[in-house]
Amino acid sequence: GVGAICGAIIVGPRKDRWDESKSNDFAAHSIPFCVLGTIFLWFGWYGFNPGSTGAMHSADSAHTAGLVAVNTTLSPCVAGIVVFFLRAKILPPRSLDVGGFCNGILAGLVAITAGCAVVKPWEAVIIGFFGGLFYQGGSMLLRKVKVDDVVDAFPVHGMCGCWAILASGLFGDPDEGIGGNGAFYGGNQFWTQLMAAVIFVAWTAAWSILIFLPLRLAKALRLSDEFQDKGADAMEHSPNKAYNQGY
């Protein structure tokens, strides 16, 4: 997420990205593909999170894997619904935004990953709820400051990733015996998590800038206006049409 925001700022917006008269030119090509990709990612997350327990040879390890699987289900469900509701009922243009719903799901998955083994299911619901809010707020902020993050990678992975790190220091009851040490229960894990978040952001931002900026200065990072007008499919790919959908 931090790498994404550094890249988006250094590359700059796509040609005519913030021209209101051409906003429809930047809509997603295929909502069904967005949904299919989200399903793939969510399915893979069950290997990523429960699989990270490393074993299921005992009752304790099986319980941990089961808890992680439940949390990996609840958080994205809540986050996706939060984003979908906000865009359908509260935020203009108040429409049923399936793409936003998909990104909300991903936001919930990111938000629960850090603490998935040390929080209870009801805490996963809260984490997912705020993950959805952070994603939506981050997405709106990028548009406000005109940063062209094509797939909202920073709101999903950057903001919700930081929230995940911090949430692990807020939630998790030490008395449950599952590894939690949250500040809400008198634990002292929060400041460690905060320091970790600061270090991760600083490290990633520094290396991203060191990589992206020289490439931008060497004019090796951005497609020309001609490429953007005609499309990379037509300019250099074969076949020269990415989607056979009558566009």
Salt bridges, closest charged atoms under 4 A:
ASP16 OD2 - LYS15 NZ 3.19
ASP16 OD2 - LYS22 NZ 3.05
ASP97 OD2 - ARG87 NH1 2.76
ASP148 OD2 - ARG14 NE 2.76
ASP148 OD1 - ARG17 NE 3.27
GLU176 OE1 - LYS120 NZ 3.83
GLU226 OE2 - LYS230 NZ 3.21
ASP229 OD1 - LYS15 NZ 3.25
ASP233 OD1 - HIS237 ND1 3.26
GLU236 OE2 - HIS237 NE2 3.82
